[in-house]
Amino acid sequence: MAVSNQPAAAKGVVSLERLRAVQERVLDLLSREGVVPDAIRCCFHHPEATVPELRQTCRCRKPAPGMLLDAATDFDVDLYASWMIGDTDGDVAAGAAAGCRTVLIAAPGSVHKRSGRARADVHAPDLTAAVDAILATLAD
């Protein structure tokens, strides 16, 4: 399962239809590789949106845990046995608020969304290292 803040429509940069089309394309490409996620949840809201119907402080926008909590209910996921992997402080905060263990990835493109104060269970340079770290905890 994946959860993602997608504020571009709220900020008037692209339409919701375009964002949904991109999501469908991602799902199609993953499917061609044999990967079929249970769900991809997106929050299109932003508290400073220029599009009025998307301007709100909501329970789904990370760092709030709403997307994780809803998906866990829908798919009967034990969040306390789950990991939230992300590249921002908000990802770590959402995962922790939902009861997950967390991994913070040091992706160069999102360095501006990391304060250095996130209390992730694991810090990793990339997704491969994050997966390796999670698998190592399972072997213990």
Salt bridges, closest charged atoms under 4 A:
ASP28 OD2 - ARG25 NH1 3.26
ASP28 OD2 - ARG32 NH2 2.95
ASP70 OD2 - ARG59 NH1 2.84
ASP74 OD2 - ARG41 NH2 2.72
ASP91 OD1 - LYS62 NZ 2.54
